[in-house]
Amino acid sequence: MPRYLARYWGKARPVEGAAPWHPLAYHSLDVAAAMGALLDLRPRWLVAIAAASDLPQPEARRRLILAAALHDLGKFAENFQQKVPALQQELMPGAFAADDGRGHGEMGAVLWSELNDRRFTVLRRWMAASFAHHGAPVAESAGTRNAISSAARADAMAFIEAIATLIGVPGEQRAGNLAETWRVAGLMILADWIGSNQQWFAYEPSNHGLEAYWALAQSRAKAAVSEARLEEAASAVHVDLTTLLGRDALASPLQAWAEGQGPAAGPLLYLIEDLTGSGKTEAALILAHRLMQAGMAEGLYWALPSMATANGLHARLDQVYRKLFALDGAVPSLVLAHSARDLNDGFQASIGRGQIQSYGGEGAEAISAEAACAAFIADDRRKTFLAQVGVGTLDQALLAVLPSRHQSLRLAALSRRVLVVDEAHSYDPYMAVGLERLLKFHHALGGSAIVLSATLTLAQRERLAAIYGTVQKAAARSMAFPLVTQTGATGPIEIPLDAARGTRRDLPFRRFDSPEQAMTALVEAARGGACGVYIRNTVKDAVAAFEHLRAAVGAGVTVELFHARFTLGDRMARESEALARFGRDSHPEERRGRLLVATQVVEQSLDLDFDYLVTDLCPMDLLIQRAGRLQRHGHRPSRPPPELWIVGPDATEDAGVDWYDVPFPYARFVYPDAGQLWRTMRVLTDKGGLTLASGSPRDLIEPVFGAKAVAHPPGLDDSALRAEAKRQAERAIGHLNVLKLDGFDRQAGAWDSDDKTPTRLGEETRMLRLARWANGSLLPWCEAETEGRAWRLSEIAVRARRVAETEAPDLAAAAAIKAAQQGWPGRFDPPPILALTPGALPGVWEGAWKDARGQRQAVRYSQATGLETMA
């Protein structure tokens, strides 16, 4: 028996009852077989790689399987084999004592570089991707003297020869697309994950020859990808609005245009600009289906700005997503992708479902409304894009273009998805750079995208449109609204559309000098039976308004507070309550005399409808979003004509440095560009409000943000210049952080830092878990069916600089905290527990923490107001 088969272990963590170790040669073939099974199950990956690499498909398939079979070449080195000393001594008594800490991926790359065989030089780039199967490009290094003996090196070279004989040697060199190596790297990761799973590839003693084991591995791999439910459903023959919403659905102009599109070859980018309520969601689903019909994708990923918006869309899509696919055959997975998805009951209930059940009738309407997600896909957010339909935050997609481990798997899987980016106007300059780079990668790998927004500037539209073709800036200049811009290899096509019913209206505004004036008017409206909301720009301001209103309203009026500084469980409850009381299906009695004070959490993607709406002055794009919550639904009779109430200073020509800072001392840190705010107020004043029917949103957006924006008073220059410098700095940081569209490598040290590259900039936060300490008992703040879920629901994010350590009420509490943290599975660095004790006021609990300077800060928490610091 060859030494490369009998003397080297590849896996040595057996499950109970299994063989104690798995030969390296066998594990290598497990991964190679997994690669082959994946390409057979999802042939579009192979088609795309072969086309981009200028290779016949059989040749591309052989090269991918060969590269997968050699992914663990570095494990032949003694510096790896000695990781299990007893096993090494059993297999290789008196083995070479290695003195080298390099990983086996890096060692594999070094061994490959020393292979002086011209037959394999064409695999150089793909082997670099293969050796990176642990999620990051391996560092370049030279020499193997201290890591491997000459005998082990000879065994490694003999193994390469044996694998080449078994699978075949590569053909001639072809010029290919360097970007394709990112997809190859991603598939290597997936093949290694599947081939390393003992459930599918049991450990075997080394008594099979390579050829015999290769047949066994291929059989196991076929079963593995089937059990993982990685097969993809075919697209439905036909999808239109009635398919999604029922026979009585009436299409908006945007939806009707989408219905009229045929299968679209690409890759293509659709930029859809229309207001809230125009049916952008259904239009995007119909367009995604057309791209799937054309073979440009097998599914879609919907990227949203927040977890709350992702949860809302997941709840909508789980009723209709299966209608995009054929009824027979594979069951498509729907995945929710964000950091708190384990707390989403709808998604958790969907895991493991896999049978399509009919509830009567024929065609798409007969599909069960029950969402399903394969367990293999659901167990790790890095597998998000393996699902045919994904809903999550943009952050999950941005990780594909940041130096984040396993980002290439995200890229590879996303390449066969239509990327839908919702609320594209809501991202800061740093995230905007990330989005642009993500679209560039997606386009390079043949992916199509749909970008949705109500308030893109012309400059933003031009930058995005240029990514998907040779687009001259002058071409993307249509001022029409609504507008669809379709871009591809043939250049931009700009398609003006009619406005949807109810989405375009002229909204007059009323300005208040102070919050107190606005709240007096709001209380009067509530006493008359109306409901209303006051959207404030900071949590501190929101709490102050809540306390003011609660003291002023009297009997018959109820005031509630909703902001981000609640525990996760309390925030989810607040969100559900707001949707129930102010949503589309809320009843008049539920709404009567109710006031909500909120922050930006209600600004977008929550279907809320208020009779009256007050907002602190904010930039114009956000103001338009907020105004969409004012008398949003037309089915409620007997309401006064809508009027937007705004608290803020008048846009006078003599506005000085403190024009915004004095009335909003805290909000000036949230919206630091006083020039933008002044222009917002000036445009509103000049036009008499939001002129969305008699004019266009562009008439409101361009004078505030565009290249030819209205000039602000000189007194605001310093504020505007500082804000612009900050925006430019954020874009610069974004360009430094994102990966470049070159071949898969370490890109001048992009992967060298141990620091995690963020998907968002901003002040660093720290996660705390709140607990109640009373009567010698420590309990999570939130209740749940399991203790683990209760602790997750009790999490709250705070500014990291403010909390160096939490303070336990006493020694007994400190011991209880330590015991609780030790009981949390899989937490290397468990979140601190902030233990609270009952305060003087009913329902208020108090605690303390210390900042980085050791200064103590008393805090309090209640379900009414959330977390507050005490002066």
N, C-alpha and C positions, 0 to 999 in steps of 0.2 A: 504493500500500500504506500502511495506517495507520502513523503514527509509533510507536505503542505496540507494534507488531509488529516493525518493522525496526530500531529503534534501541536496544533494551534487552536485555541478556543476563541470563539467569536462572541458567545453569550454565556454568562455564568450566574444567572439569577433565576434558578428554576422554580416553577410552581410546585406545590406539594405532589409527590408521586412521579415527577418527571425525571428524566436523565439529569445528572448533575451539571452538565455543560453541553454546549452546542458547538460543533466544529465551525471554525471561521469559514471554511469553504462552503459549508452548507448554508450558513447565514447569508453569505454573499449571493448564493443562488436563490435563496428566499426573496431577497430584495430585487434581484433581476427578474424573477418570475412575477413579483408584484408589479414591477414596471410594465412587463408585457401584458398582464391582465388589465391594468389601468388603460393602456393604449387601445386594447381591444374593446373595452367597455365604453370608453369615451374617445372614439376615433377622431373627433375634431381636433383634439390636442395634437395628434400625430399629423393630421393634414396641415395644420398651421405651422408646426415646427419644420416639416419637410419643405413646405413652400418657402418659408423664410430662409431656410438653409440651402435652398437650391439643390435638394436631394430627392431622389425617388422615395416614396413612402416606405417600401421594404428596407431600403438602406438606412433611412432615418430611424426606423424601428430597431434594426439590428444595433446601430450605434448607441441608442439610448439604453437598450438592455445590456450591452457590453459595458457601458460606463457604470450602470447600476451594479453590475456584478463585481466591479472593482472598487466600489465606494469605500470599503473598509481595508484597502490595501495596507494602510499604515498599521493595522493591528498585528501584522507579522513582526513588527519590531518588538524587541524585548522590553522596551520601556512601556509598552502596553501590556504584554503578556505577564509581566511581574506585578500587575495590579491585583492579581489573586495569587499570592506566593505559593500556597500549597498546591494549587492546580498547575502552576508552572513547573514546580519540582516534580510533580507526577508525570507530566508530559515531556519535559525536557530536563532531566536531572543534570545538575551542574551547569545550568544555563549561564550564558553571558550576563554579567551584572551591568545593566544599563544605568547611565548617569545623565539623564536627559528628560526634562519635564514637558517636552512638546506633546501636543495632543495627536491622536492618531490621524486626524484629518490633515494636519500639517505634515506629519510623517509620510502619509500617502502621497502628498504633492511632491515631497522631496524624492521619494523613490521613483515616482513617475518621471520626474525631470532627469533622473539618472538612467532611465531606460533608453538605450541607444538603439532604437529600432524604428526605422522610417515607416514601417507599416502602421504605426500608431500615432504618428505626429499629428494627423488630422483630428485626433480626439482631444487635443490639448485644452481647448476652451471648455469643452463639455466635461472633461475630467476635473478641471478646476471647480466647476459647478458641482460635480459629484462629491468631491472631497469636502464640500461645504454642507453636507447633509445634516449637520447639527445646527444649521440656521444662520451662519455667518461666513463670509469668505475667509479662507484660511490665510494666515500671514505667510509671506514669502520668507523662506530660510534656506540655507544651504548646508550640505554635509550631513551624514548620518553616523559618524564615527562613534559617538557616545550613546547612541540610541539603539543600534541594531548590530548584530554580529554578521560576519560574512556568510555564515551558513543560513541564517534567517533571510538575508538579502537574496541568496540563491533560491531559497524556497519560494519567496515572493515572486521572483522572476519566472520560476517554473509554473507557479499558479497562473500568472498572466498568460503564459503560453497555452496552458491547459484550457483556460476559459476561452481564449481566441479560437482554439480548435473546436470547442463545444458550440460556441455561438457564431463564430465567423469573424474575420478581420474586416476592418473598415475598407471602404472603397477609396477612390481618388479624392483629393482635396477639392472643395468647392468654395467659392466666395459666398458668404452668408451674412445674414443680419446679426450684428453683434448683440442687439437688444434681445435676440432670441435666447441667449444664454441665461437670462433671468428666468424664463419659463422652464428651461431645462433644470435649473437649480431647484425650482419649486417642486417639480415632479419628482426629483431625487429625494427630497424630504418626505413627500407623501409615500413613495415606494418604501423608504426605510421605515417609516412608522408602521405601515401595514406588515412588512416583512419581519419586523421585530416583535410582533404580537404573538405571544405563546398560545393564545386561544386558537389561532389559525395555523401557526407554524411551531409545532411541538418540538422540543429538543430531541435529537436523535443521536445514538452512538455512531461512531465513525466506521460503520461497516458497509456503507453503500459506496459504490464508485460514483464519480461525478455525473456520468450519463444517467445512471439509475436514479440518483437523487434529483437531478434536474427534472425528470419526468414527474417525480413525486411533488417537487416544489411547484411546478406549473399547475398540477391538479389542485393543490392547496390554495394557490393564489387565486384561481378562478372562483373557488368557493368563498375565499376571504372577501373579495370585492363584492360578491353577491350578498354575503351576510352583512357587510358594511352599508348596503343599500346605496351604492355609488352609481348605479345605473340611472340614466337620465330619461325622463319622459319626453316623448315627442310633442311638438307644439300642436295645439288644436287647429283644425282645418279653418275655422272662421271665428273671429272674435269682434264684436262691436259693443255699443253701449248697452243694448238690451241683453246681451250675454252677461254683462257684468252687473247690471242693475235691475233687470227684469223687463218684461214686454212693454210696460207703460213709460219707460224712461224716454225723456225728450232731450236730444243732444244740444249742447251749447254750440256756438260757432266753432270754438276750438275743438270740441269733441267731434263735431261733424267733419271738420277738416281731417282729423286723425283717422276717422273711419274711412275716408276716401283714399287713404294712402295704400298702395300695394306693397308687396314684399320688397324691402329696400336693401340693396346690396351696398356694401360700404368698405371700410368703416365710415360711419357717419356721426356727426354731432348735431343734435337739435337743441337750439336755444329757444325756450318758450317763455315769452314775457306776457303775463296777464295778471289781473288782480285776483284776490281771494274770491272764491265762489264761482270761478269760471269753469271748473271741472278739470283742472290741470292733472289731478291724480288719475282719473279715468283715461284722459287723453294720453298720458305717458304710458299707461298699461297697454293701450291699443297700439301705440307706436312700438313699444318693446316687443309685442307679439309679431308685428310686421317684420321686425329685424330678425326675430327667431325663425319666422317662416322662410326668410331668405338665407338661412344658414349662418347668419352673422353671430349668433349666440344661442345658448340653450336655456338661458334663464336671465335673472336680473338681480341687481343689488340696489336698494334704495337707501341713499345716504341722507341723513337729517342732522340738524344742528344740535339736538339735545336728546337725552334719554326719554324725556316726557313725550317729545314729538314722535320718537321712534315707537314708543309703546302705543301711542294713539294710532299710528298707521298700521302697526302689526295687528291691532284689533280689527281694523277695517279689512286688511288684505286676507286675514285668515278665513274670511267668509267667501272670497271670490278667487283666490289665486289659482286654485286648481282648474278653473275654467279657461286658463291660458293654455292648458295642456290636453293631450288626448286622454280619453277616458279609460282606454285599455292599456295594459303594460305597466311600466314602472310608476311608482307613486312619488311625485316631486316633494322635496322637503322645503319647509318654510322655517327659516331660522331668524331669531332675534339676536342682534349683536350689539351689546354694550355691557358695561362693567357690572350692572345690577340686574342682568336678565334672569339670574337665579331667583329673583324675587317677583318675577312676572308670572302670575299663576297660569295665564293662558299659554305662555310658551312652555312652561314646565309640564303642563298637562299634555302637550303635543308630542313630547319626546317618546320615541319608541312606537308611535302609531305608524301604521304602514299599509292598511287595507282601505281601499276605496269602497265605501258603502253607499248604496243607492237609497234614496228615500222616495222613490217613485218617479214615474215620468221617463222621458228620454232626453238625450243630449246634455248640454252643459248644465242645465238647471237641475239635473238629477244627481249631481255630485253632492256628497255629504259636505256640510259646512265645517266639518271637523278638521282642524289643521293637523299636519303631521310633520315630524322632523326625525330623521334617522338618528339613533343614539350615538353612532360613531361620529357624525357631524356635530351633534349638539354638545359633546363632552369637552370641547376646547374652542375658544373664540378664534384661534388661528385657522380653524377649518371652516370658518364662516362662509367663505365664497364657494365651498364645495356644494352647498345647498343650492337648489335651482332658483329659489327665491329667498333673498336675504333682506332684512329690514334692520337698520341700525344707525349708529352715529357716523358722521363723516370721519371721525377719528379712527375707526376701525379700518377704513379704506386708506387713510393717509399713512397708516403704519406700513403699507406696501411700498412707500417711496421714502421711508426714513430708515436709517441704519438700526433697525429693530430686528431681533432674531426671528427667523422664519418669515421675513417679509416677502421673500421670493415665492413662498407657497401661496401667500395672499395674491401676489401678482399673477401667478400661473392660473389659479382658479378664477380670478376676476376677469382674466382675458377672454373667457367664454361667457361673460355676463354683460348685459346691457347695464351700464352704470347710470343710475338716475340720481342726480344731485338736486335736492329740494332746498328751497329758501336760500338760494345761492348768494343773495345780497347780504346775508346775515353774518358772514365770516370776516374776521379782522384781517389786516394785511398779511400777517404771518400765515394764517390758514389759507388765504387766497393764493399765496405762492405755492403752498402744498397742493392745493386743488389743481392749479395749472400744471404742476409737474406730474401729478397723478394722471391727468388727462393726456399728457404727452406720452407717458409710459403706456397707458391703455391704448392709445392710437397706434403706437409703434408695434404693439402685440396684436393688432387687428381688432381691438374692441371698439364698440360703439357706445355713445353716451347721450343722455338727455339731461339738460340743465334747466331747472324751473326757477323763475324769479318774478317778482312783481316790480322791482325797483332797481334793475341794473342800470348803471350809467353807460353812455356810449363807449367810453374808454374800456370798461369792463367787458362789454360785448365784443369789442374788437379784439381784445387780448384772447378771449376764449375762442372766438371763431377762427382766429389765425392758427390755432393748434392743429386743426383738422384739415388743413389744406393750404394752398398757395393763395392766401386771401390778402388783397390789397386793402389797407386801412380805409381808403376812400370809399370802398365798396360797401362797407358795413355802416351806412350812414342814414338808413331809413328812420324817420322820426315817427312812423306809424306806431300805433298802440291800440290793441294787442298786436303782437308780432311774433312770427316763428322764423328763425334763421336756421337754415339747413346748410351745413358745410361738409365738404368732402373733397375728394381729389379734383372735382370739376369746379371748385370755388363756391362762393356763397349764393344761396337763393333766399331772398327775403320775402316773406309771405304775410302781408297785412291781413288781419281778420276783423270781423265785426265784434263789438263788445257783447258779452253775455248779459242775459237778463239779470238785473239787480246788482251787477258788480260795478257799474259806473254810476256815480251820483255826485252831485255837487253838495259838499258838506260845509255849511257856514260854521264859523267858530266864534267863540266868546272868550275873551281874555280876562283872567283874574290876576290882580297884583300879588295876592298872597294865598297860601293854602287855606287859611281860615275863611276867606271870602268864598272860595269854591266849595268848601265843606258845608258852609251855611246853606248854600243853594242846593247842595246834594241832599242834606237832611230834609229840607222842605219838600223836595221831590219824593223822597222815601216816605214821608208822612202822608203824602197824597196817594200812596199805594204803588209807586214805581220801584224798580230796582236799579242799582247803579254801581259803578266801580270807580275807584280813584287809583290810577296807576302812578306809583312814585318811583323815583330813580335809584333809591338806596333802601336797604333794609331799615336803617336807623330812621329815615324819614317816614317809611311805611308804618313802623311801630308808633311813632309820634302821632301820625294821623289816626291810626286805629284807636289810641287812647283818647284822643280829642273827640272823635266821633262817638265812641262808646259812652263818654260822659255827657254828650249833647243830645243824643237821639231821643231818649225817653221811651215810654211804652209804645209797643206796636212796631218798632223798627229794630232789626237785628244787624249787628256789624260783625264781620269776620275778617281774618287776616291770612294772607297767603304769600309766602316768600320762600327763599331757598335755605334759610337758616333754621329749618326744622330737621328732626331726625328723618331718615329715609322713610320710615313707616308713617310718621305723622304727615310728611309731605305728600306721600301717595294718597293718604286719606283725604287731605285737603284738596288735592287735585280731583279726586273722584267726587267729593261733595260739590265742588264748583261746577263740574260738568253736569251733575244731577240737577242742581238748582238753577243754573244759568245756561244750560245747553239747549240744543234744538228741541229735545223732547220734554223740557221742563214745563210744568203746569203753572197757570197764573197764581194759584194759591201758594205754590212753592217759591215764587219770585217776589210776591208782594212784600214791600217794606224791607227788602234785604239790601244791604250794602256790603261790598267787598273792597278791602284795601289790599292792593297787590303790588308786586314789583314786576320786573320784566318776564316773570314766569308765565304770565298770561298773554304775552305779546304776540306769540306766533303758534300756529298749528293746534291750538286748543279751540274747539268749536263753541265759543261762549258768545252770549248775546245779552247786552244790557240796554235798558231804556235810556240811561244817562251815563256818560263817560267823561271823567275828568282825568287829565294827564299833566304831569309836570312837563315843561318844555324839554324836548329831546330832538335829535337830528331828524330831518324830514323823512328819511326812509323808514325809520322806526315809528314815526308819527302816523304814517300811512298804515303801517301794520296795526298799530293800536286802534286806529279809527275803524278798522275792520271788525272790531268787537262791539261797535255801537249800532244797535238795531240791525243786527246782521241778518236776521231771518224775516222775510216779508209776510209770514203767515200770522203774525201777531197783530190783531186790530187795535184800534183806539189808543194809539200812542201818539204823543206830540211829534211834530217834525223833528228829525234828528239834528242836533247841534253839538259840535265838538267843543268841550270846555278845556281851556289850556291855562295852566298857571305859569306865569313867566313875565319878565320885564318887557316893556315895549321896545321895539327896534328903532330907537332914536339914533340920529346921526352923531350925537355927542357921547355915545356909549363908551365908557372907560374900562380900565382893567378889571374893575370889580363888578361889571355889568351883570354877570351870571354868578359870580362867586358869593356875593352878599346874600341874595335870596336862596341860593342852593350851596351852602358851604361844604356839604358832603358830596353832592352830585357832581361837583366840578372835577372830582377825581375819576368819576365814571365817564363823563363826557367832557374831556379837557379842552376841546376846540371851541372856544367861545365864538370864533368867527363863523363856524358852521351853524351854531345855534342862533346867532344873530340873523344870518341869512335865511334860516328856516322861518323865523318870526317875521322877517321883512317880506318874504314871498307870500306867506299866509296873509299878511296885512294887505299887501298890494292886490291880491286876488280875492280877498274876502273869504278865504277858507281853502278847503281842498277841492279844486275844480277838476273833478274826475269825469264829469259828463260833458260839460261845455268845453273842457280842454283835455289835456293828456297828462298822465303821471310824469312824462318826460318834462313837461313845463314846470313841474314842481321839483324834480330831482336835479336836472342839469344846472339851474341857477344856484343850487346849494353845493353840489359836488363836482360839477362838470369842469371842463377846461376853461370855459368862459363864465365862471361863476360870478355872481354879483359881488361887488367890492364891499368889504366890511369897513367900519370906521377904523381909523389909525390906532385908536386906543386899544383895540383888540389884537393888534399885530403880534405882540409877544406871545399871547396865548395860541394864536393860529400857527405861528412859526414853530413853537415848541411841539405842538401836536403834529404838524407835518413832519418835523424831524423824527418824532417817535414813529410815525407810520413808515417812513423810509427806513428807519433802523429795523423795524419789524420785518419789512420785506427783505432787507439785507440778511438778517438772521435766517429767514426762511430759505433764501438761496444758498446760504452756507450749509444748512442742515439737510436739505433734501438730496437724495441720490441723483447722480447724473446718468443720462441715458446712454452710457457706454457699456462695454461688456461687463459681465459679472466679475467684480474684483473689489479690493478694499478701498479703492478710490481715494488715494492720497490721505490715508489715515482716518477716513470717515468712521471706521469701525473700531478704532483704537481706544476710544474713551470708554470707561466703565459707566459713565453717566448715561441715563436713558434720555434719548432725544425726545422732547415733548411733541405731542400733536397740537398743543395750544401753548401760547405764551401767557404770561400773567403771573401774579404772585403765587408762590408755592403754597399749597395747602397740605394739611395733615388731617388724617382721619381719626376721629375719636369714637368711642362707643360709650353711650350714656347708660348709667345704671342707677337704680334706686337702692339706697342703703338705709334700711329701717329695721328695727327689732332684731339686729344681728344677722340680717339676711341681705344678700346682694342679688338683685334681679335685673335683667335687661329692662331698659325703659319701655320697650314695646313688647307686647305679648304675641306669641305665635304658637303653632302646633308643635314645633321643635325648638329646643334651646338654641341650636345653631342659627336657625332662621330668625329667632327673636333678637340675637346679637347683631345679625346683619341689618335688620330693620332699625336697630338702635344707633346706627352709624350717622355721624354728622361731620362735615368738613369744616375746618377752621383755618385761619391763616397760620402757616407754620411758624412764622417769626414770633407769634404771640404765645405759642404753647411749646415750651421746652419739656415740661413734665407736668402731669396732673398731680393733685394733692389729695391723698386719701383722708377721709374724715378722722380716722383713728387707726391704731395698730391692727385691730381685728378686721377692719375694712381692707387694709393693705394686704393682709394674708388672704382674704377672700378674693381680692382682685388677682393676686398671683395664681391662685388655684384655678380661677375661671380661665385665665389666659392659657394655662398649661393644658386645659381641656379642649382648646380649639385645634382641630386637626389641620396639619399642613401649613401652619403659620410660623415661619421662621422669625419674623419680626412682627409680633401681634400688635394691633392698634392699642394705644393706651385707653384705659377705662377711666372715665370721669364719673366718680361716684357722687351722687347728689343726695342730700338729706332734706327732709321737709322744712320749708321756710315759714316765715311768720304769716304769709298770706295763703289762703286756701288754693290748692292746685299749683303752687309755686315751689320748686325745689332748688336748693342752693348748693354750690360747690366752689372749687377754686383750682387755679393752675398757676404755674410760674413761667415767666417768659425767659428768653435766653440770658437775660441779665440777672435772673434770680428773683425778680420782683413778683410779688404775689398779686393775683388779680381775682377778685371774687366774681362769680358768674351765677346766673339763675336761668332756669328753664321751666316753661309751662307749655301745655298743649294749646294755649290761647295765643301766646306771643312768640314762642320759640326760644332760641338761645340769645341771652343778652348779658353784656358785662355790666357790673355794678360799680358806680363811681365811688 
